[in-house]
Amino acid sequence: IQHVLAEPSAQLSAVVDPTPVGETIAKEAGVKWFPGFADMIAADRPDGIIVATPNPAHVQNGLEAVEAGIPALIEKPIADDIASGEKLIAAAEAKGVPLLTGHHRRHNPMMQKAKEIIESGKLGRVLVVNAMFWLFKPDDYFDISWRRERGAGPVFLNLIHDVDNLRYLFGDVAAVQARESNA
């Protein structure tokens, strides 16, 4: 919310959160508060919606935005499973409503520089990529229950960024190899 408030080209119009904390955040930001997504859409038709809810709510919130004809930036992953994601995308395409996934790491200055170098041709033609990304997440990051439940964890919460970064830098993935070990 602070980033939206700090962005000159954006205007925060409401906070949707069924908890008292959400109401407090809305008051502190000086915007309207709604306990539910449908309430906000009915009362305050924004130009766009940022869906930053727990993963299991992304599809439902996205479908509500699409049904209302409101473009949405949906935090990754857009869905917990492929079928739900395809349903959301099909609904958006059928109504002509833009959806965007919140892949923010590609905007990191290091990623921007890497993209610039690759596209300059200085590295020649890239044939193979062997990637490893290390990022420290403090233990309390996983104290939120939905981050530990099915549909969460390091693959959904973090690997999705790595796959997006690779696609951003090199295009669609042609083949993947992996190793597993618990040693």
Secondary structure as GFF3:
##gff-version 3
##sequence-region A 1 183
A	DSSP	alpha_helix	2	6	.	.	.	ID=ss1
A	DSSP	beta_strand	14	16	.	.	.	ID=ss2
A	DSSP	alpha_helix	20	29	.	.	.	ID=ss3
A	DSSP	beta_strand	32	34	.	.	.	ID=ss4
A	DSSP	alpha_helix	37	43	.	.	.	ID=ss5
A	DSSP	beta_strand	49	51	.	.	.	ID=ss6
A	DSSP	three_ten_helix	55	57	.	.	.	ID=ss7
A	DSSP	alpha_helix	58	67	.	.	.	ID=ss8
A	DSSP	beta_strand	72	75	.	.	.	ID=ss9
A	DSSP	alpha_helix	82	95	.	.	.	ID=ss10
A	DSSP	beta_strand	99	102	.	.	.	ID=ss11
A	DSSP	three_ten_helix	105	107	.	.	.	ID=ss12
A	DSSP	alpha_helix	109	120	.	.	.	ID=ss13
A	DSSP	three_ten_helix	139	143	.	.	.	ID=ss14
A	DSSP	three_ten_helix	145	147	.	.	.	ID=ss15
A	DSSP	alpha_helix	153	154	.	.	.	ID=ss16
A	DSSP	pi_helix	155	159	.	.	.	ID=ss17
A	DSSP	alpha_helix	160	170	.	.	.	ID=ss18
###
